[in-house]
Amino acid sequence: MKLKLELVFKDRVGIVSDVSSLLAGEGYSIVCMEVERRHDRSHVHIEADGAGEGAFAALRQRFESMRGLLECREVQTLPAEERENRIKVVLDTIGDGVMSIDGGGRITSINKVAREAYGCAGEDVTERSLTSLRLPDHGLLDCLHGRELHDARRELATPLGRLQFFVTRTPIRDGVGRIIGAVEIARDMREIRKLARTLVDADHVGFDDIVGHHPAIEAAIAFARRVAATDAVIAIRGESGTGKELFARAMHAESGRKGPFVPINCAALPEQLLESELFGYERGAFTGGRREGKPGLFESARGGTVFLDEIGDMPLASQAKILRVMQEQRVRRIGGEAEVPVDARIITATNRPLERMVEDGRFRQDLYYRINVLPMHIPPLRERRGDIPLLANHFLQQLASRIGGAAPAFTDGALARLRSHEWPGNVRELKNVVERAAILAGGAVVDDQFILFSHELGKGVFNAARTASAAGQGDTLKEQVTNFEKKIVEDVVRRAPSIRKAAKILGISHTALLDKMRRHGVILEE
């Protein structure tokens, strides 16, 4: 039976020797001992073998007779065990494979990812020789002779297929530089490629990009995660600006589909163009079309996701054809006879009351039941006001990352003003208000005077222009507007990393911004 103890002594010479002698005299074998000095105290942690029932009480009496003992108690876990367990949890949590060996080539630690990759999941391989594992090579042993390896490509055949990864190997040295072991870190190339696509693809959106802690939005995210990998039609319901397309993009990203995400705004396309865009057309189908014909968006989305936004605004004739596509997974181009198979997952969204529209005959009942397989609702912003500060600061950070520099901070008054608004435009409106406020404030703090809603823009711009104007009361309206525009241009150009970025922030073309800079005498600083 093992005994674990913590002894606290008034610091003196010979404590370890005295403790070891006492335990040996009582027939105990010391498994490990650790001493930590804290000011004038020595904390001695011991694990010993050979203890029987009631051993601690008898042993405690012997320890209490030792000079300088202040405390003696039995413990469940030693500090070394805590450190080891903490490191093990950290290593098992990270996504890279990590393995280390000692100076003799024996495995001292290996995390969950590495065990699974090397085919020893569920086994305790510590203390085993590195050469006993099924590895593409045993180059980690070379590190014991001082060699290093950085981001080398390796492959390994596993039951799940061929695994490709990048390997980094480094020697472990003691305080005087002697090599006492080595560590290997393996990074899965699939994860690296996924990260690279995320960084390169500006349209990539995941569930982590959806901001909010309100129970209603968390429930919507949880539901979307569950259904993302299915092929069933998803019907997203919610007011304008709540983030329906954001959810659709996140579900597409989580679905694992290799094809593209193709959004279609059914309300933005004229009725006469909607079908040609959705289904495509053959050569000579109608005047004004491409000579060679054109594939439709359903064909373009093969292997991906079609997002039918505002499906409630789709004409009845088009609704019938959409229903046929959903049922048969085929499309027929306008003017064509052949049917083209499509493999596209469909997500729909609307802010319209479809049930009432079905009763009024403005939406097909059969299509309604076809798209309403897995309905989900996104709550409006006014129902989750607690998320407003979180979202507002998120948009400030986004703006700061686009134009460079640190993000400004909201005052309490500004946040209170944001919370008090009803937000008919929901998250989209909040983003516009926040970005406008940050540009108008032009400094490290955004006060409530810069929080301007749509119905206040005329008054707000006038007041902000007066604040920004050096001329003050004597300026005419035209002069104040000119001064105000100059200040905005100066602030954005100063903060943006390039003229093109500044133009994008202001929502104008590159040449239009250059023209305004010339008119206002705004000069780029070297």
Solvent accessible surface area in square Angstrom, and as a share of the most:
residue,aa,sasa,rsa
1,M,142,0.63
2,K,106,0.45
3,L,5,0.03
4,K,41,0.17
5,L,2,0.01
6,E,13,0.06
7,L,0,0.00
8,V,11,0.06
9,F,0,0.00
10,K,111,0.47
11,D,46,0.24
12,R,46,0.17
13,V,144,0.83
14,G,32,0.31
15,I,9,0.05
16,V,69,0.39
17,S,69,0.45
18,D,58,0.30
19,V,0,0.00
20,S,37,0.24
21,S,71,0.46
22,L,21,0.10
23,L,0,0.00
24,A,71,0.55
25,G,68,0.66
26,E,74,0.33
27,G,60,0.58
28,Y,29,0.11
29,S,69,0.44
30,I,62,0.31
31,V,74,0.42
32,C,51,0.31
33,M,51,0.23
34,E,50,0.23
35,V,64,0.37
36,E,74,0.33
37,R,171,0.63
38,R,106,0.39
39,H,181,0.81
40,D,72,0.37
41,R,85,0.31
42,S,3,0.02
43,H,23,0.10
44,V,0,0.00
45,H,12,0.05
46,I,1,0.00
47,E,17,0.08
48,A,1,0.01
49,D,51,0.27
50,G,54,0.52
51,A,7,0.05
52,G,43,0.41
53,E,162,0.73
54,G,60,0.58
55,A,17,0.13
56,F,38,0.16
57,A,67,0.52
58,A,65,0.50
59,L,5,0.03
60,R,98,0.36
61,Q,134,0.60
62,R,114,0.42
63,F,0,0.00
64,E,100,0.45
65,S,91,0.59
66,M,25,0.11
67,R,166,0.61
68,G,27,0.26
69,L,31,0.16
70,L,92,0.46
71,E,80,0.36
72,C,4,0.02
73,R,112,0.41
74,E,82,0.37
75,V,19,0.11
76,Q,162,0.72
77,T,55,0.32
78,L,4,0.02
79,P,33,0.21
80,A,43,0.33
81,E,53,0.24
82,E,83,0.37
83,R,113,0.41
84,E,119,0.53
85,N,84,0.43
86,R,141,0.52
87,I,102,0.52
88,K,107,0.46
89,V,98,0.56
90,V,85,0.49
91,L,34,0.17
92,D,37,0.19
93,T,108,0.63
94,I,70,0.35
95,G,59,0.57
96,D,41,0.21
97,G,6,0.06
98,V,13,0.07
99,M,1,0.01
100,S,13,0.08
101,I,3,0.01
102,D,34,0.17
103,G,47,0.45
104,G,54,0.52
105,G,4,0.04
106,R,109,0.40
107,I,0,0.00
108,T,65,0.38
109,S,35,0.22
110,I,15,0.08
111,N,1,0.01
112,K,103,0.44
113,V,51,0.29
114,A,2,0.02
115,R,44,0.16
116,E,97,0.44
117,A,20,0.15
118,Y,10,0.04
119,G,47,0.45
120,C,4,0.03
121,A,63,0.49
122,G,85,0.82
123,E,86,0.39
124,D,117,0.61
125,V,1,0.01
126,T,50,0.29
127,E,123,0.55
128,R,85,0.31
129,S,51,0.33
130,L,1,0.00
131,T,78,0.45
132,S,60,0.39
133,L,10,0.05
134,R,121,0.44
135,L,27,0.13
136,P,55,0.35
137,D,43,0.22
138,H,66,0.29
139,G,16,0.15
140,L,2,0.01
141,L,51,0.25
142,D,60,0.31
143,C,3,0.02
144,L,37,0.18
145,H,144,0.64
146,G,31,0.30
147,R,141,0.51
148,E,90,0.41
149,L,52,0.26
150,H,120,0.53
151,D,88,0.46
152,A,18,0.14
153,R,128,0.47
154,R,69,0.25
155,E,66,0.29
156,L,11,0.05
157,A,54,0.42
158,T,30,0.17
159,P,129,0.81
160,L,179,0.89
161,G,37,0.36
162,R,159,0.58
163,L,27,0.13
164,Q,47,0.21
165,F,6,0.02
166,F,55,0.23
167,V,0,0.00
168,T,23,0.13
169,R,11,0.04
170,T,48,0.28
171,P,12,0.08
172,I,65,0.33
173,R,124,0.45
174,D,39,0.20
175,G,86,0.83
176,V,116,0.67
177,G,35,0.34
178,R,164,0.60
179,I,50,0.25
180,I,88,0.45
181,G,1,0.01
182,A,0,0.00
183,V,39,0.22
184,E,7,0.03
185,I,53,0.27
186,A,13,0.10
187,R,83,0.30
188,D,31,0.16
189,M,12,0.05
190,R,155,0.57
191,E,105,0.47
192,I,64,0.32
193,R,101,0.37
194,K,106,0.45
195,L,108,0.54
196,A,46,0.35
197,R,142,0.52
198,T,52,0.30
199,L,135,0.67
200,V,127,0.73
201,D,66,0.34
202,A,102,0.79
203,D,90,0.47
204,H,64,0.28
205,V,21,0.12
206,G,16,0.15
207,F,8,0.03
208,D,133,0.69
209,D,69,0.36
210,I,16,0.08
211,V,28,0.16
212,G,9,0.09
213,H,128,0.57
214,H,60,0.27
215,P,98,0.62
216,A,38,0.30
217,I,1,0.00
218,E,84,0.38
219,A,63,0.49
220,A,7,0.06
221,I,24,0.12
222,A,44,0.34
223,F,46,0.19
224,A,0,0.00
225,R,106,0.39
226,R,167,0.61
227,V,11,0.07
228,A,0,0.00
229,A,77,0.60
230,T,56,0.33
231,D,106,0.55
232,A,33,0.26
233,V,11,0.06
234,I,0,0.00
235,A,3,0.02
236,I,0,0.00
237,R,43,0.16
238,G,8,0.07
239,E,55,0.25
240,S,49,0.32
241,G,5,0.05
242,T,5,0.03
243,G,22,0.21
244,K,14,0.06
245,E,61,0.27
246,L,64,0.32
247,F,2,0.01
248,A,0,0.00
249,R,50,0.18
250,A,0,0.00
251,M,0,0.00
252,H,24,0.11
253,A,39,0.30
254,E,83,0.37
255,S,21,0.14
256,G,53,0.51
257,R,53,0.19
258,K,194,0.82
259,G,15,0.14
260,P,65,0.41
261,F,28,0.12
262,V,16,0.09
263,P,59,0.37
264,I,3,0.02
265,N,67,0.34
266,C,3,0.02
267,A,57,0.44
268,A,73,0.57
269,L,50,0.25
270,P,60,0.38
271,E,107,0.48
272,Q,145,0.65
273,L,85,0.42
274,L,0,0.00
275,E,30,0.13
276,S,6,0.04
277,E,46,0.21
278,L,0,0.00
279,F,9,0.04
280,G,0,0.00
281,Y,17,0.06
282,E,61,0.28
283,R,174,0.64
284,G,69,0.67
285,A,34,0.26
286,F,86,0.36
287,T,140,0.81
288,G,80,0.77
289,G,27,0.26
290,R,133,0.49
291,R,191,0.70
292,E,124,0.56
293,G,4,0.04
294,K,44,0.19
295,P,63,0.40
296,G,1,0.01
297,L,44,0.22
298,F,1,0.00
299,E,16,0.07
300,S,58,0.37
301,A,0,0.00
302,R,118,0.43
303,G,21,0.21
304,G,0,0.00
305,T,0,0.00
306,V,0,0.00
307,F,0,0.00
308,L,0,0.00
309,D,24,0.12
310,E,26,0.12
311,I,0,0.00
312,G,3,0.03
313,D,47,0.24
314,M,5,0.02
315,P,31,0.19
316,L,86,0.43
317,A,63,0.49
318,S,1,0.01
319,Q,0,0.00
320,A,39,0.30
321,K,92,0.39
322,I,0,0.00
323,L,13,0.06
324,R,89,0.32
325,V,5,0.03
326,M,4,0.02
327,Q,111,0.49
328,E,80,0.36
329,Q,73,0.33
330,R,99,0.36
331,V,2,0.01
332,R,116,0.42
333,R,50,0.18
334,I,56,0.28
335,G,64,0.62
336,G,15,0.15
337,E,160,0.72
338,A,75,0.58
339,E,52,0.23
340,V,35,0.20
341,P,77,0.49
342,V,9,0.05
343,D,74,0.38
344,A,7,0.06
345,R,5,0.02
346,I,6,0.03
347,I,0,0.00
348,T,2,0.01
349,A,1,0.01
350,T,2,0.01
351,N,68,0.35
352,R,95,0.35
353,P,55,0.34
354,L,2,0.01
355,E,81,0.36
356,R,148,0.54
357,M,8,0.04
358,V,30,0.18
359,E,143,0.64
360,D,85,0.44
361,G,47,0.45
362,R,110,0.40
363,F,4,0.01
364,R,85,0.31
365,Q,105,0.47
366,D,61,0.31
367,L,0,0.00
368,Y,25,0.10
369,Y,140,0.53
370,R,77,0.28
371,I,1,0.01
372,N,40,0.21
373,V,76,0.44
374,L,45,0.23
375,P,66,0.42
376,M,12,0.05
377,H,107,0.48
378,I,0,0.00
379,P,6,0.03
380,P,5,0.03
381,L,1,0.00
382,R,88,0.32
383,E,102,0.46
384,R,7,0.03
385,R,72,0.26
386,G,66,0.63
387,D,5,0.02
388,I,0,0.00
389,P,24,0.15
390,L,70,0.35
391,L,6,0.03
392,A,0,0.00
393,N,62,0.32
394,H,56,0.25
395,F,14,0.06
396,L,2,0.01
397,Q,109,0.49
398,Q,66,0.29
399,L,1,0.00
400,A,5,0.04
401,S,90,0.58
402,R,74,0.27
403,I,4,0.02
404,G,32,0.31
405,G,67,0.65
406,A,95,0.74
407,A,30,0.23
408,P,9,0.06
409,A,55,0.43
410,F,23,0.10
411,T,39,0.23
412,D,124,0.64
413,G,34,0.33
414,A,0,0.00
415,L,27,0.14
416,A,53,0.41
417,R,71,0.26
418,L,0,0.00
419,R,104,0.38
420,S,83,0.54
421,H,26,0.12
422,E,100,0.45
423,W,0,0.00
424,P,97,0.61
425,G,23,0.22
426,N,0,0.00
427,V,26,0.15
428,R,141,0.51
429,E,23,0.10
430,L,0,0.00
431,K,71,0.30
432,N,81,0.41
433,V,2,0.01
434,V,0,0.00
435,E,31,0.14
436,R,64,0.24
437,A,0,0.00
438,A,1,0.01
439,I,22,0.11
440,L,14,0.07
441,A,18,0.14
442,G,16,0.15
443,G,38,0.37
444,A,80,0.62
445,V,83,0.48
446,V,0,0.00
447,D,53,0.27
448,D,58,0.30
449,Q,100,0.45
450,F,27,0.11
451,I,1,0.00
452,L,10,0.05
453,F,8,0.03
454,S,81,0.52
455,H,146,0.65
456,E,40,0.18
457,L,60,0.30
458,G,60,0.58
459,K,151,0.64
460,G,6,0.06
461,V,50,0.29
462,F,83,0.35
463,N,71,0.36
464,A,9,0.07
465,A,2,0.02
466,R,71,0.26
467,T,92,0.54
468,A,33,0.25
469,S,11,0.07
470,A,112,0.87
471,A,60,0.47
472,G,27,0.26
473,Q,152,0.68
474,G,71,0.68
475,D,21,0.11
476,T,78,0.45
477,L,117,0.58
478,K,164,0.69
479,E,83,0.37
480,Q,8,0.04
481,V,74,0.43
482,T,60,0.35
483,N,49,0.25
484,F,16,0.07
485,E,52,0.23
486,K,72,0.31
487,K,62,0.26
488,I,33,0.17
489,V,3,0.01
490,E,68,0.31
491,D,15,0.08
492,V,4,0.02
493,V,12,0.07
494,R,146,0.53
495,R,41,0.15
496,A,12,0.09
497,P,91,0.57
498,S,52,0.33
499,I,26,0.13
500,R,163,0.59
501,K,85,0.36
502,A,0,0.00
503,A,4,0.03
504,K,150,0.63
505,I,29,0.15
506,L,45,0.22
507,G,66,0.64
508,I,56,0.29
509,S,64,0.41
510,H,52,0.23
511,T,95,0.55
512,A,36,0.28
513,L,0,0.00
514,L,55,0.28
515,D,61,0.32
516,K,43,0.18
517,M,13,0.06
518,R,170,0.62
519,R,144,0.53
520,H,22,0.10
521,G,51,0.50
522,V,18,0.10
523,I,151,0.76
524,L,93,0.46
525,E,159,0.71
526,E,218,0.98
